[in-house]
Amino acid sequence: MIPYARQEITADDIESVVRVLQSEWLTQGPAVPLFEHALSNYTGAKHAVAVNSATSALHLACLALDVRPGDLVWTSPNTFVASANCALYCNAAIDFVDIDGLTYNMSVDKLKEKLEEAHSKNRLPKVIVAVHFAGQPCDMAAIYDLKKKYGFKIVEDASHAVGAKYLGTRIGACAFSDVTIFSFHPVKIFTTAEGGAVLTNCDEIASKVKLLRSHGIARDVNLMTHKSPEPWYYEQLELGYNYRMSDLHAALGLSQINRLDSFLAYRQNIADEYSKLLKDLPIATPWISPDTSSSWHLYVIRLKLQKIQKSRLQVFQNLRDSGVGVQIHYIPIHLHPYFLKMGFKPGDFPVCEQYYAEALSLPIYTKLTRDNQLAVIRALEAALSK
Ligand SMILES: *Cc1c(COP(=O)(O)O)cnc(C)c1O
């Protein structure tokens, strides 16, 4: 089976992890700050804080932005559930903004309308989680303008968009946001096995995130209430978590980030080939805004079901049967049973639901060979015509 995504691990990656195993430090040691430094350098963010997953990063981002019970967080329904769950971990309420039919990101027009309505009802969101779906950045300048008008904070969920650019600036630089989070899960752009990061230009947010990732415990005397501490002394200042990244994971990340530019070039090339070779099929290939440069985490096509004598399920099954591990990204979040119980219903976000009915993710990853890609294309042609 050709999977839809997969990591690339080299001998160098293995060696850098083994070196940590042979060292003093297994948990957060010297590799973590080195990895954080590499992330800051690459993105231009003032601070990068490595954690054990993007899910943890989203939770800490919400806490650092003071999301509390009774607050409201908005995100896109077309994303992994973690983009919404971060609000629920803080006992805040979640709501969604329907997507744009071209980029499949949160629609700025819908966001404007929803903000106007929320303003009139005095129920504005505290935080908006902007998800850069498939690796294509959202229209951040437009969302930032709305932030200035309505006063919410912005978290960029850049789990898909490590290495992507918006208006020439690297995602992670937080040019139009308070916080950006990354995922280093093996299906994403580069991997630390499990892992994530919080990036920000704000000193206060960075120190809050660092405190909360390790139990809310301070060892820095400047943060403590007791100003002449004994040598063993530390203080718990807040209720934190153990969301630390280990040195093993950071060492893998340090080795992988060296190849990030070549990963991005490889993915761009695969995407270009798909778009060129699939253009006569009864599908829509991805549309990329001239303002953005995608990191191509996903290559999503939409089936023109009126022109195909088959259902999406049949096309999906035909491809799986011929060894192509297609996937669907995503089941709209509001249609999961947990969210239906909260009162969301089918029809709430019609553009997203229509998109979901037609979407299909084709394999894209750095170890996908030219032959693999041609096999995927042949299988898709067959599946659409049979
Ligand atoms: C993968 C993903 C996450 C969660 O990442 P983990 O590192 O597995 O916690 C969050 N948001 C989006 C959009 C994702 O794709």
The ligand as an SDF file (V2000), in Angstrom:
LIG
                    3D

 15 15  0  0  0  0  0  0  0  0999 V2000
   -1.8250   16.8220   13.5260 C   0  0  0  0  0  0  0  0  0  0  0  0
   -2.6130   18.0180   13.9170 C   0  0  0  0  0  0  0  0  0  0  0  0
   -2.7330   18.4560   15.2420 C   0  0  0  0  0  0  0  0  0  0  0  0
   -2.2330   17.6590   16.4030 C   0  0  0  0  0  0  0  0  0  0  0  0
   -0.9100   17.3280   16.3090 O   0  0  0  0  0  0  0  0  0  0  0  0
   -0.2130   16.3610   17.3770 P   0  0  0  0  0  0  0  0  0  0  0  0
    1.2290   16.7460   17.2930 O   0  0  0  0  0  0  0  0  0  0  0  0
   -0.4780   14.9640   16.9060 O   0  0  0  0  0  0  0  0  0  0  0  0
   -0.8130   16.6270   18.7170 O   0  0  0  0  0  0  0  0  0  0  0  0
   -3.3960   19.6420   15.4910 C   0  0  0  0  0  0  0  0  0  0  0  0
   -3.9470   20.3630   14.4960 N   0  0  0  0  0  0  0  0  0  0  0  0
   -3.8750   19.9620   13.2130 C   0  0  0  0  0  0  0  0  0  0  0  0
   -4.4820   20.8120   12.1460 C   0  0  0  0  0  0  0  0  0  0  0  0
   -3.2310   18.7680   12.8830 C   0  0  0  0  0  0  0  0  0  0  0  0
   -3.1970   18.3480   11.6180 O   0  0  0  0  0  0  0  0  0  0  0  0
  1  2  1  0
  2  3  1  0
  2 14  2  0
  3  4  1  0
  3 10  2  0
  4  5  1  0
  5  6  1  0
  6  7  2  0
  6  8  1  0
  6  9  1  0
 10 11  1  0
 11 12  2  0
 12 13  1  0
 12 14  1  0
 14 15  1  0
M  END
$$$$
